[in-house]
Amino acid sequence: MNNQIYWWIGFHLLIFAMLAIDLGIFNKKDHDISIKESLTWTFVWITLAMLFNAGIYYFIGTKEASQFLTGYILEKSLSVDNIFVMTIIFGHFKVPTKYQHRVLFWGILGALVMRIIFIVGGISLIERFHFLMYVFGGFLIYTGIKMLFAGEEERNPEDEWIYKFAKKRFRMTEEFHDEKFFVKKNGIQQLTPLFLVLLIIESTDLIFALDSIPAILSVTRNTFIAYTSNIFAILGLRSLYFAFAGVVQIFKYLSYALSVVLVFIGLKMIGADYYPIPTDISLYIVIGVIGASIIASLIFNEK
């Protein structure tokens, strides 16, 4: 138990220290994130995740290390859809690129809280009500099939429930006020459009968690492994956004691969009691499907 507490404390100290360095030193002043800077931070987060995985391998066990790596790659792949959505949201509200990093930074802190609640709650529910494994598995299969046949749908952020709720309940300025989320006008505290964008991104992450949490629970029931792999994947994706947002549509077959992965994970979850699939095999399948879609997208790209 003491070892588990030390791992939890150590992980959060690492994450908060890195976020403090990110916001307090390298991004103290709002600026446009270059592709070079984005890729550098992406490399830093991937390296940290792999070093953390090595620590799990040496100090906790091979099985847990394999589960972490599988969960990390799975969550990283599923989170790519977030880039599509974030691009639409930032573009719709015309958020200046130099303020987008601040929105994503605070969005991550909200994601930290939501993911731990979802993961702990999901594991507790499965342990008490085992039949929920089949419910979660069925939900993933349904989501995968729906994604496969959904096609490209136009998404309007103003149709989101959180947007309608905020516009109805709170006073809001019409223009941005630099990086501020709140301003006082005529003695009245008001929200800025930047805070509204943050709310929409947080609500979007909540929706994506409905897919990603059952997926990670199909890999491991270890709360620590599920949580840390999830968070490392999210943090790395936030950095990658600035380099990837402009070219993400090149990977036109990626959504089909994610559909196949969701269906596979759902089937794995439903059949776990009868035909358990080893974590290593799951890892190879996920990497193979995602990798094949990326290669196919690059080979058959029209431009």
N, C-alpha and C positions, 0 to 999 in steps of 0.2 A: 504493500500500500504506500509506504514511504517513497519507494522508487517511482511509483506512478505519479505521486504529487510532484516530485522533483522534475519529472519529464514535462508535466503540464506547466509548471512554473517556468521552466527553462524555455519551452516553446514560445510562450507568450512574451517573455522578456526579449527573446530574439526578434519576434514579429514587431513588437512595439518599438524596439530600438531601431530596427530598419525603417519603420514608417517615420519615426522621429527624424532620422538622418535624411530620409527622402524629402519630407516636407520642410524640416527646419534648416537644412543646409543646402541641398541641391535645388530645391524648389521653393526657397524662401520668398523669392520674387516671382510673380506670375510671368511666364514666358511661353512661347511656342515650343513644344517638344519636338526636337528634330528626330529623324529616323535613326541617326547614330545613337542619340541619347536613349531612345526607346529600346533599341536592340541591346544596348549596353545593360540597361536595367533588367531587361528580359533575361539576358545571360546570367546576371547576378542572382535573380530569383530561381532560375533553373538550377544553377550551381548550388545554391543553398538547399534546395529541395533534395538534390542528389546526395549532398553531404549529410543532410538530416536522415535520409534513407540509409546511408552507410552506417550512421550511428545506431539506427534501429536494428540493422543487421548484426552489428557487433555486440550490442548491449541488451537487446530484447530477444531477437531470434530471426531465423531465416524466413519462417512462415510470415511473420508480421512485416518484414521488409518487402517480401513479394506482394503482399496485400497492399502495402503503401504505394508501391510503384504502379500496380494495376489500377488502384483507385485514383492516383494522380493523373495517369494518362487518360483514363476514362473521363474524369471530371474536366480535364483540360480540353478534351475533344468536344464534350457536350457544351462546354462554356463558350465555344466559338460562336454559337448562335447569338450570344450576348453582344458580340461585336456588330452584327447586323443591326440589332435593335438600338444599340447606343449610337450608331452612326445616324440612324433615322431620327432619333430623339434630338441629338445635338444639331443636326441639319435643320429639322423642323423649327426649332426655337432660335436658330441662328446664334448658337452659343460661340463666342470667340474662342479660338483654339487655345489661347493662353489661359483660359479659365476652366477648360475641360478637365485638366489634371486635378484641380482642387475638388471638383464635383466627384470624380472617380475615387479620390482619396477618402473623402468622408463617406462615400458609398460603401467602401470596403469595411469601414468600422461597423456600419450597420449590418453588413453581410456576416461579420464575425459573430455578432449576437444571434442573428437569425439562424445561421447554420448550426450552432451548438444546440440551440433549442430544438430544431428539427431533428438533428441526429440523435440526441439523447432521447427525445420523445419517440422517435421511430424505433429505436432499439428496445426501449421499454415496452412499447406496444407489441412488438413482435415476440418478445420474451413472455409476455402475459397472454397474448392472443395469437397463437401460431398461425391461425388461418389467414391472418393479414399478409403473410408471405405471398399467398396466392392472389390476394387483392392487389398488392403492390405490383406483383409480376404481371397481372392482367392489365393494370393501368399502364405499365411501360409498353406492353405489346400494343395496346390501343393507341398510345401516343406515337409510337414508331410508325404504325400503319397510317395514322392520320397525317403525320409529317410527310410520309412518302407520297401521298396523293393530294396534299394541300396545294402544291404549286407555289408560285410567287404571289403572295397577297399584299396589297397595299395596306400599310399600317399607318394610322393617324394617331399620334400620341394624345391628341385632344379627345379621343374616344375613351381613354383610360378612365376608370372610375376615380382614381386618386386626383386626376386633373379636375374633373367635374366637382369633386368634393371640396378641393382646395379653393377653386374659384368661387364656390358658393359660400364657403364658411369664413374665408379670410380676406382681409384687405391686401391688395397686391399692386405693385407698381407696374407700369407698362414697359419700362425700359430697365436695362441692366445698370447696376451701380458698382462698376469694377467687379471685384471678387466677392462682394458682400452678399450674404444671404438675407439679411434684414436691414432695413433703414427706417429712420424716423422722418416722417413728413407731416408738417403742421402738428407736431406733438403726438402723432399716432404711429405706433410701430406697424410696419408693413412688410410683407414678404416680397422678395424680388423674384423675377423669372428664373434666376439661377437656383434658388431654393426649390422652386416648383419642378425644375428639371431633376434635381436631386431626389425629390419625392417619387417622381415617375420611375427613375432608374432603380430606386430601392424596391418599389412595388414590382417592377419587372424581375428583379433578382428573386423576389419571393415566389413568383410564378415559375421561374426556371428551377427553383429548389424542389418543386413538386416532382420534377423529373430526376434531378441529379441525386436527391437524397435516397429514394428507393434504389437507384442504380448503385450507389456506393454501399448500401446495406446488403446488396447481393454479393459483394466482394468480401466484406468483413462485418462482424458484429462488435468488433473492438472499437469503442467510442473514440479513443485517442487516435487510432490509425485512421478511422473514417474522417474525423474532424481535421486533423493536420493535413492529410492529403487534399482535402477539399479546399482548405484555406490557401495552401501553397499554389494550387491550381488557379484560384481566383486572383491572387496577388500577381502571379506571373502574367495572367491574361490582361490585367489592368495596364501593365507596362507595355505589353505587346500591341495594345489597341492603337497607339499612335503610329506604329509602323505598318500595321496590318489593315487598318480601316480603309485605306485607299485601294487596296488590292484584294480584299477579301472576296469580292464577287468573281474573281478569276477561278476560284475553287468551286465551280458550279456543281460538281458531283459530291461535294462534302455533305450536303444535307441528306442525300440518299444513303451515304455511308452511316451517318448518325442514326437514320431510321433503322437500318439493319442492326446497328449496335444495340439500340433500345429494344428491338424485338428479341435479339439474342439474349440480352441481360434479363428480359422478362421471362423468357422460356427457361433460362438457367435458374431463376428464382422459383418458378413453379415446380420445376423438376428436381430441386435440390434434395428433397427427401428420398427420391427414388434413383436418380441418375446424377449424382453430384459431379460437377465439372471442376477439376483442379484449378486453382488460381493461376498457375503458370499457363495453362491452356487458354484460359480466358484472356490473359494478357496478350498472348500471341494472336488470338483471333481479333481482338480490338485493334492492335497495332496493324495487323495485316489489312483489315477492312479500311481503316482510316488512311493508311499509307497508299493503298491501291487507288482510293478516290482522289488523293492529291496528285499522284502520278498521272492518272487518267485526265484530270482537269488540266494539267500542264501540257500533256501531249495533244489533247483535242481542243485546246483553247483557240478561239477564232482570231484573237489578236495576239 
